[in-house]
């Protein structure tokens, strides 16, 4: 984040947008499954807060097939450091393992925040 300056009263942070597809080999991630994943895996790592919403996702799988599926989008804003990066990698790995996912998209951006 060096070289990126925020105006007066602003603080540098990282915004993560993570796209979690819900189709699995055995069905779909249910709303209850998702809530349990957030409660057990995400919230303990980021108790300061987060935002989640549902979307319709589309992506090309490694097989070349176009996949359309319901998706949860997770938005987090946190300090960019090794601890939060590891927490993010753990969340993605956990989701892939738990719900047999080929991929989870993570987009990180440097932002300025103020309260």
N, C-alpha and C positions, 0 to 999 in steps of 0.2 A: 504494500500500500504506500510505499514511499513515493514522494512526488505528487501525491493527491492531497490537496488541501481543502478543507471546508471553511465556509465563511464564519463570521463571528457567531458564537453560540452553537456551532455545529460540531459534531463528532464523527470521525470516520468509523465505518462499520462494514460488515459484509452482509449482503442480502442473499439468501439462498431460496431458490424456487426449485422444488423437487416434485417430479411428476411420477406418481405411483399408479400404474395400470392395475386393473382389478380382475382381468381374466386370468384364470389359473388352469392347469391341466385337468383339474377335477371340478371346475365350476367357476364361481366368482368369489371375490373377497366381499363378504357381507358388511353392511353397516356396523354390525356388532363386532365382526373381526377387525374392522378398521379402528373402531373406538378402543378396542382392547390393545391394538398395536400402538396407538397414540399414548394411551395410559401407561402401558408397560415399557415402551421403548423410546418414544420421543420426549414426552413430558419430563421424565427424570433427568434427561440430558439438557433440556432447555426449559426449565421451570419459569423463566421470566415471561414467557408468552409466545404465541404463535398464531398463525391464521391458516385455515383450511377451507377449501371449497371444492365442489365437484365440477368436472368438465367432461367433454367428449374428446377422447384422445385418438390419435392416428400416428402410426409409425411403421417403418419397414423392418421386419424381423431379420435376423441373420440368414434365414432361409430364403429371403427375398420376397416373402409374402407380406402384403399390406395388411396390417392389423388395426381394426377400429375397436375401441373398448372404452367403457366408462373409466374415468381417471380421478384420483384425488390429487389436488395440488396443495402442497405444504409451503408456506412462506415463513421464513425465520430471518431475524436480523440479530446479528451477534458480533462480538469482537473477532477480528480475524486473527486467530492464533492456533498453535498446534493442538491445544486441547479441544477447541470447537471443531477443528478439521477432523480430528479423530472421532469425535462424537458423530459428525455427519457421516463419515465412512462406515461407522458401526451401524447407524440407522439404515443406510442403504443395503449393507450386507445382510442385516437381520431381515429386512423385508424380502429380499431376493430369496433367501433360504426358507423363510417361513411360508411364503406364498408361491414358491417355485417360479420365480420371475427370471426371464432372460436378461432384462435390463431395467434400470430405474434412472431417469434423466435428472441430473443435478446441474443447475445453472447458478453460478456465483457471480455477483457484481459488487464492486466497491460503491458505497453510497455515503451520503452525509445524513445524519439524523439529528433531531433536536426535539425536546419535549417542552 
